[in-house]
């Protein structure tokens, strides 16, 4: 009887350690939701109409890069925000003819829109 209790206790302890190991891992980053071609066209039109100031960066803008805090980010046009709820917080910057969609929380470029 005592042996059975010890075996059960050992099994419960091992299960608890296994569960703790699983929850202590590296968080999984969910991929950004890219803007559809229609939304990209709307962002291009918005940028042409509003003419936000051009961002000054040390090199070309690429997906995954972190945009410096000194670069001003602009709001996406309203229609692309309301039809794609996952992109509500996204902002953009313009450099030359390139528009970069940026996650403002991480300042990471999630998509490039070019002519």
PDB file as gemmi writes it, atoms N, CA and C in Angstrom:
CRYST1    1.000    1.000    1.000  90.00  90.00  90.00 P 1                      
ATOM      1  N   UNK A   1       0.819  -1.195   0.000  1.00  0.00           N  
ATOM      2  CA  UNK A   1       0.000   0.000   0.000  1.00  0.00           C  
ATOM      3  C   UNK A   1       0.867   1.264   0.000  1.00  0.00           C  
ATOM      4  N   UNK A   2       1.902   1.275   0.830  1.00  0.00           N  
ATOM      5  CA  UNK A   2       2.793   2.430   0.901  1.00  0.00           C  
ATOM      6  C   UNK A   2       3.541   2.578  -0.422  1.00  0.00           C  
ATOM      7  N   UNK A   3       3.924   1.454  -1.030  1.00  0.00           N  
ATOM      8  CA  UNK A   3       4.620   1.494  -2.305  1.00  0.00           C  
ATOM      9  C   UNK A   3       3.721   2.105  -3.378  1.00  0.00           C  
ATOM     10  N   UNK A   4       2.439   1.751  -3.393  1.00  0.00           N  
ATOM     11  CA  UNK A   4       1.502   2.319  -4.369  1.00  0.00           C  
ATOM     12  C   UNK A   4       1.354   3.826  -4.174  1.00  0.00           C  
ATOM     13  N   UNK A   5       1.289   4.273  -2.931  1.00  0.00           N  
ATOM     14  CA  UNK A   5       1.166   5.699  -2.636  1.00  0.00           C  
ATOM     15  C   UNK A   5       2.403   6.449  -3.127  1.00  0.00           C  
ATOM     16  N   UNK A   6       3.575   5.867  -2.947  1.00  0.00           N  
ATOM     17  CA  UNK A   6       4.805   6.513  -3.411  1.00  0.00           C  
ATOM     18  C   UNK A   6       4.854   6.579  -4.944  1.00  0.00           C  
ATOM     19  N   UNK A   7       4.399   5.522  -5.587  1.00  0.00           N  
ATOM     20  CA  UNK A   7       4.377   5.504  -7.053  1.00  0.00           C  
ATOM     21  C   UNK A   7       3.422   6.583  -7.567  1.00  0.00           C  
ATOM     22  N   UNK A   8       2.255   6.715  -6.961  1.00  0.00           N  
ATOM     23  CA  UNK A   8       1.281   7.732  -7.357  1.00  0.00           C  
ATOM     24  C   UNK A   8       1.867   9.124  -7.112  1.00  0.00           C  
ATOM     25  N   UNK A   9       2.489   9.317  -5.961  1.00  0.00           N  
ATOM     26  CA  UNK A   9       3.099  10.610  -5.640  1.00  0.00           C  
ATOM     27  C   UNK A   9       4.204  10.949  -6.644  1.00  0.00           C  
ATOM     28  N   UNK A  10       5.022   9.983  -7.010  1.00  0.00           N  
ATOM     29  CA  UNK A  10       6.084  10.197  -7.988  1.00  0.00           C  
ATOM     30  C   UNK A  10       5.488  10.566  -9.350  1.00  0.00           C  
ATOM     31  N   UNK A  11       4.436   9.873  -9.752  1.00  0.00           N  
ATOM     32  CA  UNK A  11       3.791  10.155 -11.037  1.00  0.00           C  
ATOM     33  C   UNK A  11       3.200  11.570 -11.061  1.00  0.00           C  
ATOM     34  N   UNK A  12       2.554  11.961  -9.971  1.00  0.00           N  
ATOM     35  CA  UNK A  12       1.971  13.304  -9.892  1.00  0.00           C  
ATOM     36  C   UNK A  12       3.071  14.357  -9.926  1.00  0.00           C  
ATOM     37  N   UNK A  13       4.168  14.124  -9.219  1.00  0.00           N  
ATOM     38  CA  UNK A  13       5.278  15.069  -9.188  1.00  0.00           C  
ATOM     39  C   UNK A  13       5.905  15.213 -10.573  1.00  0.00           C  
ATOM     40  N   UNK A  14       6.122  14.106 -11.266  1.00  0.00           N  
ATOM     41  CA  UNK A  14       6.691  14.164 -12.615  1.00  0.00           C  
ATOM     42  C   UNK A  14       5.753  14.888 -13.582  1.00  0.00           C  
ATOM     43  N   UNK A  15       4.473  14.653 -13.452  1.00  0.00           N  
ATOM     44  CA  UNK A  15       3.498  15.336 -14.313  1.00  0.00           C  
ATOM     45  C   UNK A  15       3.523  16.837 -14.060  1.00  0.00           C  
ATOM     46  N   UNK A  16       3.653  17.236 -12.808  1.00  0.00           N  
ATOM     47  CA  UNK A  16       3.708  18.665 -12.483  1.00  0.00           C  
ATOM     48  C   UNK A  16       4.962  19.311 -13.062  1.00  0.00           C  
ATOM     49  N   UNK A  17       6.104  18.619 -12.971  1.00  0.00           N  
ATOM     50  CA  UNK A  17       7.334  19.158 -13.555  1.00  0.00           C  
ATOM     51  C   UNK A  17       7.223  19.263 -15.077  1.00  0.00           C  
ATOM     52  N   UNK A  18       6.614  18.270 -15.703  1.00  0.00           N  
ATOM     53  CA  UNK A  18       6.446  18.294 -17.167  1.00  0.00           C  
ATOM     54  C   UNK A  18       5.552  19.458 -17.579  1.00  0.00           C  
ATOM     55  N   UNK A  19       4.477  19.693 -16.836  1.00  0.00           N  
ATOM     56  CA  UNK A  19       3.574  20.813 -17.150  1.00  0.00           C  
ATOM     57  C   UNK A  19       4.284  22.144 -16.964  1.00  0.00           C  
ATOM     58  N   UNK A  20       5.085  22.258 -15.922  1.00  0.00           N  
ATOM     59  CA  UNK A  20       5.817  23.503 -15.675  1.00  0.00           C  
ATOM     60  C   UNK A  20       6.836  23.748 -16.782  1.00  0.00           C  
ATOM     61  N   UNK A  21       7.473  22.692 -17.270  1.00  0.00           N  
ATOM     62  CA  UNK A  21       8.457  22.846 -18.337  1.00  0.00           C  
ATOM     63  C   UNK A  21       7.790  23.316 -19.627  1.00  0.00           C  
ATOM     64  N   UNK A  22       6.586  22.827 -19.896  1.00  0.00           N  
ATOM     65  CA  UNK A  22       5.883  23.217 -21.111  1.00  0.00           C  
ATOM     66  C   UNK A  22       5.455  24.673 -21.071  1.00  0.00           C  
ATOM     67  N   UNK A  23       5.046  25.191 -19.937  1.00  0.00           N  
ATOM     68  CA  UNK A  23       4.575  26.568 -19.850  1.00  0.00           C  
ATOM     69  C   UNK A  23       5.721  27.558 -19.729  1.00  0.00           C  
ATOM     70  N   UNK A  24       6.916  27.103 -19.427  1.00  0.00           N  
ATOM     71  CA  UNK A  24       8.042  28.005 -19.251  1.00  0.00           C  
ATOM     72  C   UNK A  24       8.854  28.207 -20.519  1.00  0.00           C  
ATOM     73  N   UNK A  25       8.375  27.724 -21.665  1.00  0.00           N  
ATOM     74  CA  UNK A  25       9.118  27.820 -22.912  1.00  0.00           C  
ATOM     75  C   UNK A  25       9.075  29.206 -23.524  1.00  0.00           C  
ATOM     76  N   UNK A  26       9.637  29.289 -24.698  1.00  0.00           N  
ATOM     77  CA  UNK A  26       9.687  30.532 -25.445  1.00  0.00           C  
ATOM     78  C   UNK A  26       8.312  30.844 -26.013  1.00  0.00           C  
ATOM     79  N   UNK A  27       7.821  32.076 -25.842  1.00  0.00           N  
ATOM     80  CA  UNK A  27       6.517  32.422 -26.389  1.00  0.00           C  
ATOM     81  C   UNK A  27       6.543  32.364 -27.917  1.00  0.00           C  
ATOM     82  N   UNK A  28       5.436  31.964 -28.496  1.00  0.00           N  
ATOM     83  CA  UNK A  28       5.326  31.875 -29.939  1.00  0.00           C  
ATOM     84  C   UNK A  28       4.803  33.206 -30.465  1.00  0.00           C  
ATOM     85  N   UNK A  29       5.521  33.765 -31.428  1.00  0.00           N  
ATOM     86  CA  UNK A  29       5.117  35.041 -32.017  1.00  0.00           C  
ATOM     87  C   UNK A  29       4.154  34.756 -33.159  1.00  0.00           C  
ATOM     88  N   UNK A  30       2.985  35.365 -33.100  1.00  0.00           N  
ATOM     89  CA  UNK A  30       2.033  35.173 -34.179  1.00  0.00           C  
ATOM     90  C   UNK A  30       2.421  36.063 -35.347  1.00  0.00           C  
ATOM     91  N   UNK A  31       2.322  35.524 -36.556  1.00  0.00           N  
ATOM     92  CA  UNK A  31       2.720  36.329 -37.709  1.00  0.00           C  
ATOM     93  C   UNK A  31       1.755  37.480 -37.939  1.00  0.00           C  
ATOM     94  N   UNK A  32       2.248  38.578 -38.482  1.00  0.00           N  
ATOM     95  CA  UNK A  32       1.372  39.717 -38.754  1.00  0.00           C  
ATOM     96  C   UNK A  32       0.383  39.378 -39.861  1.00  0.00           C  
ATOM     97  N   UNK A  33      -0.744  40.062 -39.850  1.00  0.00           N  
ATOM     98  CA  UNK A  33      -1.748  39.877 -40.892  1.00  0.00           C  
ATOM     99  C   UNK A  33      -1.434  40.862 -42.014  1.00  0.00           C  
ATOM    100  N   UNK A  34      -1.018  40.353 -43.193  1.00  0.00           N  
ATOM    101  CA  UNK A  34      -0.686  41.278 -44.269  1.00  0.00           C  
ATOM    102  C   UNK A  34      -1.934  41.944 -44.840  1.00  0.00           C  
ATOM    103  N   UNK A  35      -1.751  43.139 -45.345  1.00  0.00           N  
ATOM    104  CA  UNK A  35      -2.855  43.848 -45.976  1.00  0.00           C  
ATOM    105  C   UNK A  35      -3.104  43.244 -47.357  1.00  0.00           C  
ATOM    106  N   UNK A  36      -4.353  43.115 -47.709  1.00  0.00           N  
ATOM    107  CA  UNK A  36      -4.726  42.582 -49.023  1.00  0.00           C  
ATOM    108  C   UNK A  36      -4.305  43.573 -50.112  1.00  0.00           C  
ATOM    109  N   UNK A  37      -4.262  43.133 -51.366  1.00  0.00           N  
ATOM    110  CA  UNK A  37      -3.927  44.060 -52.456  1.00  0.00           C  
ATOM    111  C   UNK A  37      -4.853  45.284 -52.501  1.00  0.00           C  
ATOM    112  N   UNK A  38      -6.135  45.092 -52.193  1.00  0.00           N  
ATOM    113  CA  UNK A  38      -7.074  46.216 -52.179  1.00  0.00           C  
ATOM    114  C   UNK A  38      -6.705  47.220 -51.092  1.00  0.00           C  
ATOM    115  N   UNK A  39      -6.342  46.709 -49.937  1.00  0.00           N  
ATOM    116  CA  UNK A  39      -5.971  47.589 -48.825  1.00  0.00           C  
ATOM    117  C   UNK A  39      -4.646  48.288 -49.107  1.00  0.00           C  
ATOM    118  N   UNK A  40      -3.728  47.577 -49.762  1.00  0.00           N  
ATOM    119  CA  UNK A  40      -2.467  48.200 -50.135  1.00  0.00           C  
ATOM    120  C   UNK A  40      -2.711  49.376 -51.080  1.00  0.00           C  
ATOM    121  N   UNK A  41      -3.633  49.182 -52.023  1.00  0.00           N  
ATOM    122  CA  UNK A  41      -3.976  50.271 -52.952  1.00  0.00           C  
ATOM    123  C   UNK A  41      -4.568  51.454 -52.192  1.00  0.00           C  
ATOM    124  N   UNK A  42      -5.409  51.168 -51.193  1.00  0.00           N  
ATOM    125  CA  UNK A  42      -6.008  52.243 -50.391  1.00  0.00           C  
ATOM    126  C   UNK A  42      -4.935  52.996 -49.606  1.00  0.00           C  
ATOM    127  N   UNK A  43      -3.944  52.281 -49.082  1.00  0.00           N  
ATOM    128  CA  UNK A  43      -2.855  52.925 -48.333  1.00  0.00           C  
ATOM    129  C   UNK A  43      -2.036  53.799 -49.279  1.00  0.00           C  
ATOM    130  N   UNK A  44      -1.746  53.301 -50.493  1.00  0.00           N  
ATOM    131  CA  UNK A  44      -1.004  54.097 -51.481  1.00  0.00           C  
ATOM    132  C   UNK A  44      -1.749  55.397 -51.801  1.00  0.00           C  
ATOM    133  N   UNK A  45      -3.058  55.282 -52.051  1.00  0.00           N  
ATOM    134  CA  UNK A  45      -3.866  56.472 -52.354  1.00  0.00           C  
ATOM    135  C   UNK A  45      -3.855  57.447 -51.187  1.00  0.00           C  
ATOM    136  N   UNK A  46      -3.981  56.916 -49.978  1.00  0.00           N  
ATOM    137  CA  UNK A  46      -3.968  57.743 -48.773  1.00  0.00           C  
ATOM    138  C   UNK A  46      -2.635  58.491 -48.658  1.00  0.00           C  
ATOM    139  N   UNK A  47      -1.531  57.774 -48.900  1.00  0.00           N  
ATOM    140  CA  UNK A  47      -0.200  58.396 -48.796  1.00  0.00           C  
ATOM    141  C   UNK A  47      -0.018  59.470 -49.868  1.00  0.00           C  
ATOM    142  N   UNK A  48      -0.535  59.231 -51.070  1.00  0.00           N  
ATOM    143  CA  UNK A  48      -0.444  60.237 -52.139  1.00  0.00           C  
ATOM    144  C   UNK A  48      -1.269  61.474 -51.795  1.00  0.00           C  
ATOM    145  N   UNK A  49      -2.445  61.235 -51.218  1.00  0.00           N  
ATOM    146  CA  UNK A  49      -3.352  62.340 -50.885  1.00  0.00           C  
ATOM    147  C   UNK A  49      -2.844  63.140 -49.686  1.00  0.00           C  
ATOM    148  N   UNK A  50      -2.421  62.464 -48.636  1.00  0.00           N  
ATOM    149  CA  UNK A  50      -2.018  63.128 -47.386  1.00  0.00           C  
ATOM    150  C   UNK A  50      -0.568  63.625 -47.414  1.00  0.00           C  
ATOM    151  N   UNK A  51       0.256  63.035 -48.229  1.00  0.00           N  
ATOM    152  CA  UNK A  51       1.676  63.413 -48.347  1.00  0.00           C  
ATOM    153  C   UNK A  51       2.392  63.476 -46.988  1.00  0.00           C  
ATOM    154  N   UNK A  52       2.445  62.352 -46.247  1.00  0.00           N  
ATOM    155  CA  UNK A  52       3.184  62.370 -44.972  1.00  0.00           C  
ATOM    156  C   UNK A  52       4.659  62.626 -45.247  1.00  0.00           C  
ATOM    157  N   UNK A  53       5.336  63.226 -44.288  1.00  0.00           N  
ATOM    158  CA  UNK A  53       6.757  63.519 -44.484  1.00  0.00           C  
ATOM    159  C   UNK A  53       7.524  62.211 -44.679  1.00  0.00           C  
ATOM    160  N   UNK A  54       8.583  62.298 -45.465  1.00  0.00           N  
ATOM    161  CA  UNK A  54       9.372  61.120 -45.779  1.00  0.00           C  
ATOM    162  C   UNK A  54      10.256  60.744 -44.594  1.00  0.00           C  
ATOM    163  N   UNK A  55      10.303  59.449 -44.298  1.00  0.00           N  
ATOM    164  CA  UNK A  55      11.120  58.950 -43.195  1.00  0.00           C  
ATOM    165  C   UNK A  55      12.588  58.957 -43.590  1.00  0.00           C  
ATOM    166  N   UNK A  56      13.422  59.313 -42.662  1.00  0.00           N  
ATOM    167  CA  UNK A  56      14.867  59.292 -42.882  1.00  0.00           C  
ATOM    168  C   UNK A  56      15.435  58.095 -42.116  1.00  0.00           C  
ATOM    169  N   UNK A  57      15.967  57.143 -42.872  1.00  0.00           N  
ATOM    170  CA  UNK A  57      16.533  55.947 -42.254  1.00  0.00           C  
ATOM    171  C   UNK A  57      17.975  55.775 -42.733  1.00  0.00           C  
ATOM    172  N   UNK A  58      18.716  54.916 -42.044  1.00  0.00           N  
ATOM    173  CA  UNK A  58      20.126  54.693 -42.377  1.00  0.00           C  
ATOM    174  C   UNK A  58      20.323  53.794 -43.589  1.00  0.00           C  
ATOM    175  N   UNK A  59      19.277  53.172 -44.054  1.00  0.00           N  
ATOM    176  CA  UNK A  59      19.397  52.261 -45.186  1.00  0.00           C  
ATOM    177  C   UNK A  59      18.020  51.909 -45.708  1.00  0.00           C  
ATOM    178  N   UNK A  60      17.973  50.914 -46.580  1.00  0.00           N  
ATOM    179  CA  UNK A  60      16.670  50.523 -47.131  1.00  0.00           C  
ATOM    180  C   UNK A  60      15.765  49.925 -46.058  1.00  0.00           C  
ATOM    181  N   UNK A  61      14.469  50.122 -46.233  1.00  0.00           N  
ATOM    182  CA  UNK A  61      13.467  49.564 -45.317  1.00  0.00           C  
ATOM    183  C   UNK A  61      13.218  48.115 -45.728  1.00  0.00           C  
ATOM    184  N   UNK A  62      13.272  47.197 -44.770  1.00  0.00           N  
ATOM    185  CA  UNK A  62      13.032  45.791 -45.051  1.00  0.00           C  
ATOM    186  C   UNK A  62      12.065  45.206 -44.020  1.00  0.00           C  
ATOM    187  N   UNK A  63      11.346  44.170 -44.416  1.00  0.00           N  
ATOM    188  CA  UNK A  63      10.441  43.483 -43.496  1.00  0.00           C  
ATOM    189  C   UNK A  63      11.266  42.899 -42.356  1.00  0.00           C  
ATOM    190  N   UNK A  64      10.802  43.114 -41.138  1.00  0.00           N  
ATOM    191  CA  UNK A  64      11.474  42.594 -39.951  1.00  0.00           C  
ATOM    192  C   UNK A  64      12.377  43.591 -39.263  1.00  0.00           C  
ATOM    193  N   UNK A  65      12.746  44.669 -39.967  1.00  0.00           N  
ATOM    194  CA  UNK A  65      13.623  45.650 -39.323  1.00  0.00           C  
ATOM    195  C   UNK A  65      12.856  46.446 -38.274  1.00  0.00           C  
ATOM    196  N   UNK A  66      13.571  46.976 -37.310  1.00  0.00           N  
ATOM    197  CA  UNK A  66      12.991  47.811 -36.272  1.00  0.00           C  
ATOM    198  C   UNK A  66      13.205  49.270 -36.664  1.00  0.00           C  
ATOM    199  N   UNK A  67      12.121  50.017 -36.710  1.00  0.00           N  
ATOM    200  CA  UNK A  67      12.181  51.424 -37.090  1.00  0.00           C  
ATOM    201  C   UNK A  67      12.580  52.245 -35.864  1.00  0.00           C  
ATOM    202  N   UNK A  68      13.556  53.136 -36.006  1.00  0.00           N  
ATOM    203  CA  UNK A  68      13.987  53.954 -34.857  1.00  0.00           C  
ATOM    204  C   UNK A  68      12.840  54.808 -34.302  1.00  0.00           C  
ATOM    205  N   UNK A  69      12.914  55.103 -33.023  1.00  0.00           N  
ATOM    206  CA  UNK A  69      11.892  55.936 -32.373  1.00  0.00           C  
ATOM    207  C   UNK A  69      11.805  57.325 -32.992  1.00  0.00           C  
ATOM    208  N   UNK A  70      12.873  57.773 -33.608  1.00  0.00           N  
ATOM    209  CA  UNK A  70      12.887  59.117 -34.195  1.00  0.00           C  
ATOM    210  C   UNK A  70      12.052  59.222 -35.473  1.00  0.00           C  
ATOM    211  N   UNK A  71      11.679  58.085 -36.053  1.00  0.00           N  
ATOM    212  CA  UNK A  71      10.892  58.085 -37.291  1.00  0.00           C  
ATOM    213  C   UNK A  71       9.412  58.175 -36.944  1.00  0.00           C  
ATOM    214  N   UNK A  72       8.729  59.162 -37.532  1.00  0.00           N  
ATOM    215  CA  UNK A  72       7.303  59.345 -37.280  1.00  0.00           C  
ATOM    216  C   UNK A  72       6.494  58.324 -38.064  1.00  0.00           C  
ATOM    217  N   UNK A  73       5.524  57.706 -37.371  1.00  0.00           N  
ATOM    218  CA  UNK A  73       4.632  56.743 -38.009  1.00  0.00           C  
ATOM    219  C   UNK A  73       3.266  57.386 -38.221  1.00  0.00           C  
ATOM    220  N   UNK A  74       2.608  57.029 -39.323  1.00  0.00           N  
ATOM    221  CA  UNK A  74       1.329  57.619 -39.695  1.00  0.00           C  
ATOM    222  C   UNK A  74       0.230  56.577 -39.632  1.00  0.00           C  
ATOM    223  N   UNK A  75      -1.001  57.005 -39.349  1.00  0.00           N  
ATOM    224  CA  UNK A  75      -2.147  56.099 -39.258  1.00  0.00           C  
ATOM    225  C   UNK A  75      -2.545  55.590 -40.636  1.00  0.00           C  
ATOM    226  N   UNK A  76      -3.004  54.358 -40.668  1.00  0.00           N  
ATOM    227  CA  UNK A  76      -3.540  53.798 -41.908  1.00  0.00           C  
ATOM    228  C   UNK A  76      -4.871  54.476 -42.219  1.00  0.00           C  
ATOM    229  N   UNK A  77      -5.272  54.488 -43.491  1.00  0.00           N  
ATOM    230  CA  UNK A  77      -6.586  55.065 -43.812  1.00  0.00           C  
ATOM    231  C   UNK A  77      -7.688  54.267 -43.136  1.00  0.00           C  
ATOM    232  N   UNK A  78      -8.746  54.917 -42.757  1.00  0.00           N  
ATOM    233  CA  UNK A  78      -9.817  54.316 -41.962  1.00  0.00           C  
ATOM    234  C   UNK A  78     -10.422  53.064 -42.591  1.00  0.00           C  
ATOM    235  N   UNK A  79     -10.663  53.061 -43.898  1.00  0.00           N  
ATOM    236  CA  UNK A  79     -11.348  51.897 -44.472  1.00  0.00           C  
ATOM    237  C   UNK A  79     -10.517  50.627 -44.354  1.00  0.00           C  
ATOM    238  N   UNK A  80      -9.198  50.698 -44.453  1.00  0.00           N  
ATOM    239  CA  UNK A  80      -8.407  49.480 -44.313  1.00  0.00           C  
ATOM    240  C   UNK A  80      -8.357  49.016 -42.861  1.00  0.00           C  
ATOM    241  N   UNK A  81      -8.521  49.936 -41.933  1.00  0.00           N  
ATOM    242  CA  UNK A  81      -8.512  49.568 -40.520  1.00  0.00           C  
ATOM    243  C   UNK A  81      -9.802  48.860 -40.140  1.00  0.00           C  
ATOM    244  N   UNK A  82     -10.926  49.382 -40.578  1.00  0.00           N  
ATOM    245  CA  UNK A  82     -12.196  48.816 -40.147  1.00  0.00           C  
ATOM    246  C   UNK A  82     -12.499  47.482 -40.816  1.00  0.00           C  
ATOM    247  N   UNK A  83     -12.015  47.260 -42.028  1.00  0.00           N  
ATOM    248  CA  UNK A  83     -12.300  46.005 -42.709  1.00  0.00           C  
ATOM    249  C   UNK A  83     -11.313  44.905 -42.342  1.00  0.00           C  
ATOM    250  N   UNK A  84     -10.182  45.242 -41.780  1.00  0.00           N  
ATOM    251  CA  UNK A  84      -9.200  44.258 -41.338  1.00  0.00           C  
ATOM    252  C   UNK A  84      -8.879  44.566 -39.876  1.00  0.00           C  
ATOM    253  N   UNK A  85      -9.718  44.083 -38.947  1.00  0.00           N  
ATOM    254  CA  UNK A  85      -9.563  44.463 -37.541  1.00  0.00           C  
ATOM    255  C   UNK A  85      -8.191  44.156 -36.954  1.00  0.00           C  
ATOM    256  N   UNK A  86      -7.520  43.121 -37.431  1.00  0.00           N  
ATOM    257  CA  UNK A  86      -6.225  42.760 -36.860  1.00  0.00           C  
ATOM    258  C   UNK A  86      -5.168  43.823 -37.133  1.00  0.00           C  
ATOM    259  N   UNK A  87      -5.405  44.699 -38.092  1.00  0.00           N  
ATOM    260  CA  UNK A  87      -4.412  45.717 -38.420  1.00  0.00           C  
ATOM    261  C   UNK A  87      -4.736  47.070 -37.812  1.00  0.00           C  
ATOM    262  N   UNK A  88      -5.680  47.121 -36.896  1.00  0.00           N  
ATOM    263  CA  UNK A  88      -6.124  48.386 -36.328  1.00  0.00           C  
ATOM    264  C   UNK A  88      -4.975  49.242 -35.818  1.00  0.00           C  
ATOM    265  N   UNK A  89      -4.020  48.641 -35.164  1.00  0.00           N  
ATOM    266  CA  UNK A  89      -2.950  49.426 -34.568  1.00  0.00           C  
ATOM    267  C   UNK A  89      -1.799  49.700 -35.522  1.00  0.00           C  
ATOM    268  N   UNK A  90      -1.768  49.075 -36.678  1.00  0.00           N  
ATOM    269  CA  UNK A  90      -0.650  49.290 -37.599  1.00  0.00           C  
ATOM    270  C   UNK A  90      -0.555  50.749 -38.015  1.00  0.00           C  
ATOM    271  N   UNK A  91       0.654  51.171 -38.294  1.00  0.00           N  
ATOM    272  CA  UNK A  91       0.937  52.506 -38.796  1.00  0.00           C  
ATOM    273  C   UNK A  91       1.790  52.322 -40.046  1.00  0.00           C  
ATOM    274  N   UNK A  92       2.135  53.419 -40.695  1.00  0.00           N  
ATOM    275  CA  UNK A  92       3.017  53.295 -41.847  1.00  0.00           C  
ATOM    276  C   UNK A  92       4.000  54.448 -41.897  1.00  0.00           C  
ATOM    277  N   UNK A  93       5.036  54.250 -42.680  1.00  0.00           N  
ATOM    278  CA  UNK A  93       5.985  55.309 -42.972  1.00  0.00           C  
ATOM    279  C   UNK A  93       6.231  55.271 -44.474  1.00  0.00           C  
ATOM    280  N   UNK A  94       6.707  56.393 -44.983  1.00  0.00           N  
ATOM    281  CA  UNK A  94       6.991  56.483 -46.414  1.00  0.00           C  
ATOM    282  C   UNK A  94       8.431  56.914 -46.601  1.00  0.00           C  
ATOM    283  N   UNK A  95       9.104  56.241 -47.524  1.00  0.00           N  
ATOM    284  CA  UNK A  95      10.440  56.645 -47.912  1.00  0.00           C  
ATOM    285  C   UNK A  95      10.560  56.444 -49.414  1.00  0.00           C  
ATOM    286  N   UNK A  96      10.733  57.530 -50.130  1.00  0.00           N  
ATOM    287  CA  UNK A  96      10.722  57.454 -51.591  1.00  0.00           C  
ATOM    288  C   UNK A  96       9.360  56.984 -52.068  1.00  0.00           C  
ATOM    289  N   UNK A  97       9.356  55.946 -52.894  1.00  0.00           N  
ATOM    290  CA  UNK A  97       8.091  55.390 -53.381  1.00  0.00           C  
ATOM    291  C   UNK A  97       7.692  54.150 -52.585  1.00  0.00           C  
ATOM    292  N   UNK A  98       8.392  53.890 -51.504  1.00  0.00           N  
ATOM    293  CA  UNK A  98       8.121  52.717 -50.682  1.00  0.00           C  
ATOM    294  C   UNK A  98       7.334  53.107 -49.441  1.00  0.00           C  
ATOM    295  N   UNK A  99       6.324  52.295 -49.141  1.00  0.00           N  
ATOM    296  CA  UNK A  99       5.535  52.468 -47.925  1.00  0.00           C  
ATOM    297  C   UNK A  99       5.755  51.216 -47.076  1.00  0.00           C  
ATOM    298  N   UNK A 100       6.094  51.405 -45.819  1.00  0.00           N  
ATOM    299  CA  UNK A 100       6.309  50.292 -44.901  1.00  0.00           C  
ATOM    300  C   UNK A 100       5.199  50.292 -43.854  1.00  0.00           C  
ATOM    301  N   UNK A 101       4.547  49.151 -43.687  1.00  0.00           N  
ATOM    302  CA  UNK A 101       3.525  48.983 -42.649  1.00  0.00           C  
ATOM    303  C   UNK A 101       4.252  48.515 -41.398  1.00  0.00           C  
ATOM    304  N   UNK A 102       3.991  49.206 -40.279  1.00  0.00           N  
ATOM    305  CA  UNK A 102       4.761  48.996 -39.047  1.00  0.00           C  
ATOM    306  C   UNK A 102       3.825  48.685 -37.884  1.00  0.00           C  
ATOM    307  N   UNK A 103       4.221  47.725 -37.060  1.00  0.00           N  
ATOM    308  CA  UNK A 103       3.524  47.457 -35.804  1.00  0.00           C  
ATOM    309  C   UNK A 103       4.065  48.479 -34.803  1.00  0.00           C  
ATOM    310  N   UNK A 104       3.248  49.434 -34.343  1.00  0.00           N  
ATOM    311  CA  UNK A 104       3.770  50.493 -33.475  1.00  0.00           C  
ATOM    312  C   UNK A 104       4.217  50.009 -32.095  1.00  0.00           C  
ATOM    313  N   UNK A 105       3.724  48.861 -31.655  1.00  0.00           N  
ATOM    314  CA  UNK A 105       4.128  48.348 -30.341  1.00  0.00           C  
ATOM    315  C   UNK A 105       5.576  47.877 -30.346  1.00  0.00           C  
ATOM    316  N   UNK A 106       5.982  47.248 -31.446  1.00  0.00           N  
ATOM    317  CA  UNK A 106       7.347  46.731 -31.547  1.00  0.00           C  
ATOM    318  C   UNK A 106       8.205  47.576 -32.481  1.00  0.00           C  
ATOM    319  N   UNK A 107       7.544  48.436 -33.279  1.00  0.00           N  
ATOM    320  CA  UNK A 107       8.168  49.262 -34.311  1.00  0.00           C  
ATOM    321  C   UNK A 107       8.828  48.399 -35.371  1.00  0.00           C  
ATOM    322  N   UNK A 108       8.298  47.200 -35.542  1.00  0.00           N  
ATOM    323  CA  UNK A 108       8.809  46.255 -36.523  1.00  0.00           C  
ATOM    324  C   UNK A 108       8.047  46.406 -37.834  1.00  0.00           C  
ATOM    325  N   UNK A 109       8.779  46.431 -38.953  1.00  0.00           N  
ATOM    326  CA  UNK A 109       8.153  46.493 -40.270  1.00  0.00           C  
ATOM    327  C   UNK A 109       7.539  45.133 -40.568  1.00  0.00           C  
ATOM    328  N   UNK A 110       6.230  45.125 -40.851  1.00  0.00           N  
ATOM    329  CA  UNK A 110       5.540  43.861 -41.103  1.00  0.00           C  
ATOM    330  C   UNK A 110       5.197  43.655 -42.570  1.00  0.00           C  
ATOM    331  N   UNK A 111       5.251  44.727 -43.379  1.00  0.00           N  
ATOM    332  CA  UNK A 111       4.936  44.598 -44.791  1.00  0.00           C  
ATOM    333  C   UNK A 111       5.486  45.789 -45.552  1.00  0.00           C  
ATOM    334  N   UNK A 112       5.914  45.562 -46.776  1.00  0.00           N  
ATOM    335  CA  UNK A 112       6.379  46.622 -47.661  1.00  0.00           C  
ATOM    336  C   UNK A 112       5.379  46.748 -48.804  1.00  0.00           C  
ATOM    337  N   UNK A 113       4.985  47.986 -49.094  1.00  0.00           N  
ATOM    338  CA  UNK A 113       4.107  48.285 -50.221  1.00  0.00           C  
ATOM    339  C   UNK A 113       4.923  49.172 -51.147  1.00  0.00           C  
ATOM    340  N   UNK A 114       5.177  48.676 -52.354  1.00  0.00           N  
ATOM    341  CA  UNK A 114       5.958  49.482 -53.298  1.00  0.00           C  
ATOM    342  C   UNK A 114       5.200  49.632 -54.611  1.00  0.00           C  
ATOM    343  N   UNK A 115       5.623  50.627 -55.398  1.00  0.00           N  
ATOM    344  CA  UNK A 115       4.982  50.864 -56.702  1.00  0.00           C  
ATOM    345  C   UNK A 115       5.387  49.832 -57.714  1.00  0.00           C  
TER     346      UNK A 115                                                      
END                                                                             
